[in-house]
């Protein structure tokens, strides 16, 4: 069971892209970083526990040829052994594949059955995010006790934690 | 993003514009024999719709439209509809044109968002075209133009994959992002909330080809089903009864894109609280964009293909008011929030001007109402003309 926590306001709303939410946990500093694509800019923000927003920045992709500034398609934190990278991708010639888009976030448990070695799928939780087309959902901690959600046109990061 | 989005955007917005104008003209309809010289009659209404539709579906314009290209900004696209709306004897004040554009964009945004499958945006487009054909039943020439456009839509979009339609959908949603104008009939029909966001139903028919969720099926490595388990999904959906038709004629099944206006339901828009994320929006509108000139050039090319026929002889332009009274229209113009203003951006002329023969030819097709200006460059002329629209 999860309950909804305080949302984190965004300066710009989330674009209708797949996997439009990146989360980087920094437990040592008690911080969580979020990355959300708005359109031609990526928004980065950091929050303290309980979702208290601390800092927010916007990154623009460098302009190339074309009528308007390039649109960003993905922002992602990559954790490497000795550094953390923030990767931005933009739309030159890259196709995006379809993914389910509705107002539900589902949490599934994957495990391997002891007898046959089959992969088992169990549905743990379904959360309806009213009137919102969900674009991204990420766990915010390794134990999966909290998760964050972004929605198209929604200028906040929704947070949920288990009860 | 997809470079095949503009035709769908243009045709659907155009369709909504025609629904709204038709409703407004009917509401102000006066029987022919009783009408004063400045009042609308049924004949006038049909003429306005005919003129706009034949301009919209002009072959040269359609050719330009269907060329692969990126979407224009909302402000730039409004210029096209401004020209289109004035392709007839009808005149609209700035406030009425603003309201018209607001209604058009919110309606199509709603339709795109509620499309069950990304491909269904094509059915929405066909719904608009079917209705447009209804407006011009008595004009075989224009009917033929519309049918040709149908043909072109089928050729362009008929073979696209689901992924390509998804990209088109995302491109459209980016165009409509952050627009939360509240529309009275949406609020009344409870498809829009008071915060401007659309209601997404959690019950009803699923997209065509989607099974009802709630079942987990496990397969072994030979592809045989070995286990079934049910789970509570949270929604209460049912399978779609049938697929809409993509033929020239047929039951589209989907109601999105059909005419939701009627004479008895005047449509109001509410501005207050309509724009969230002020910072993001004003950043887009006031930052000088060095690429805007490029956009205007492309736009000039598009509009240049419109071939607007001006009525010959001294004919008065009939003014159409999208508000209930003239005072209301004036009031709306004064109280429109700054961030929702559609005024063309004033841009400093850049130093290097390139004379473009093609552009000069297209500019020659623009009707210049005032004395031609003596200005330093063709680029400045173009921007100045845009300001006058």
Boltz contact constraints between the chains, C-beta under 6 A:
constraints:
  - contact:
      token1: [A, 11]
      token2: [B, 279]
      max_distance: 6.0
  - contact:
      token1: [A, 11]
      token2: [B, 280]
      max_distance: 6.0
  - contact:
      token1: [A, 12]
      token2: [B, 277]
      max_distance: 6.0
  - contact:
      token1: [A, 12]
      token2: [B, 280]
      max_distance: 6.0
  - contact:
      token1: [A, 13]
      token2: [B, 178]
      max_distance: 6.0
  - contact:
      token1: [A, 15]
      token2: [B, 174]
      max_distance: 6.0
  - contact:
      token1: [A, 16]
      token2: [B, 170]
      max_distance: 6.0
  - contact:
      token1: [A, 16]
      token2: [B, 173]
      max_distance: 6.0
  - contact:
      token1: [A, 39]
      token2: [B, 174]
      max_distance: 6.0
  - contact:
      token1: [A, 67]
      token2: [B, 70]
      max_distance: 6.0
  - contact:
      token1: [A, 67]
      token2: [B, 291]
      max_distance: 6.0
  - contact:
      token1: [A, 67]
      token2: [B, 294]
      max_distance: 6.0
  - contact:
      token1: [A, 67]
      token2: [B, 295]
      max_distance: 6.0
  - contact:
      token1: [A, 71]
      token2: [B, 1]
      max_distance: 6.0
  - contact:
      token1: [A, 91]
      token2: [B, 1]
      max_distance: 6.0
  - contact:
      token1: [A, 96]
      token2: [B, 167]
      max_distance: 6.0
  - contact:
      token1: [A, 97]
      token2: [B, 163]
      max_distance: 6.0
  - contact:
      token1: [A, 98]
      token2: [B, 162]
      max_distance: 6.0
  - contact:
      token1: [A, 98]
      token2: [B, 163]
      max_distance: 6.0
  - contact:
      token1: [A, 98]
      token2: [B, 166]
      max_distance: 6.0
  - contact:
      token1: [A, 103]
      token2: [B, 200]
      max_distance: 6.0
  - contact:
      token1: [A, 104]
      token2: [B, 234]
      max_distance: 6.0
  - contact:
      token1: [A, 121]
      token2: [B, 216]
      max_distance: 6.0
  - contact:
      token1: [A, 123]
      token2: [B, 231]
      max_distance: 6.0
  - contact:
      token1: [A, 126]
      token2: [B, 234]
      max_distance: 6.0
  - contact:
      token1: [A, 128]
      token2: [B, 234]
      max_distance: 6.0
  - contact:
      token1: [A, 131]
      token2: [B, 197]
      max_distance: 6.0
  - contact:
      token1: [A, 131]
      token2: [B, 199]
      max_distance: 6.0
  - contact:
      token1: [A, 131]
      token2: [B, 200]
      max_distance: 6.0
  - contact:
      token1: [A, 153]
      token2: [B, 177]
      max_distance: 6.0
  - contact:
      token1: [A, 155]
      token2: [B, 276]
      max_distance: 6.0
  - contact:
      token1: [A, 155]
      token2: [B, 277]
      max_distance: 6.0
